[in-house]
Amino acid sequence: MLAIIGGTGLTEMTGLEVIRRHSVETPLGAASTGVLQGTLEGRGILFLARHGHPHKLPPHRINYRANLWALKQAGATRIVGINAVGSIDPTLQPGALVIPNQLIDYTTGRESTYFDGRFRPLKHIDFSWPYDNSLRNTLVAAGRQAGETIENGGIYGCTQGPRLETAAEIARMARDGCGLVGMTGMPEAVLARELMLPYACLALVVNPAAGVTEAEITMSEIEAALDEGIERIKRVIGALLKV
Ligand code: HPA
């Protein structure tokens, strides 16, 4: 069953007919919220609000291990994470939808593995290509079917937050090749891989990253871009359910 992890601006799926609300408790502690199981446009779907509902958890406080575990327990077989991002690549304007194919993890101190020698014995998994290519391609096709322009590929840099970055940090990330910056893409992607769940990211650009333009980054511009973009994301998910 397809699972959606809703990011900032997507704490509810309108149109979702809820059949069951799974428990928030997992062997790894509490998930951000109980996984909602239901139907959307007649198809089975799972939904989890990454920051809780209402939005309360900052990126570094999210129990990613519990979230991914909860989704697997609830029957997820593939996962799409929705992420609001800043654009480092100046050709990506607010409103752009991007499906990255690589990531760089700049976070620190997050519980980022099940194979920690305590919960599970140590194991090193392959993560050369962090996103599932077949799910990425299906998502690209679904997006285009929904009439959206989808940027296929790009490097997502995950920062610790909750503060935004300095202009020098973003310049360094640009030198590293990052086109997008967000705070929640990791360890979500690696935990999905550890659970052998195909995972892809659908990123919505909500602001140019620090120093990319002269202007200060404001919450009001981010919120306006989210308001405008979330409906389009919902259409892409609707199309994904049909392919
Ligand atoms: N930086 C990090 N995370 C973000 C940003 C940003 O500029 N915009 C939205 N999420």
Boltz pocket constraint, residues with backbone or C-beta under 6 A from the ligand:
constraints:
  - pocket:
      binder: B
      contacts: [[A, 84], [A, 85], [A, 86], [A, 87], [A, 159], [A, 163], [A, 164], [A, 165], [A, 181], [A, 182], [A, 183], [A, 206], [A, 207], [A, 208], [A, 209], [A, 210]]
      max_distance: 6.0
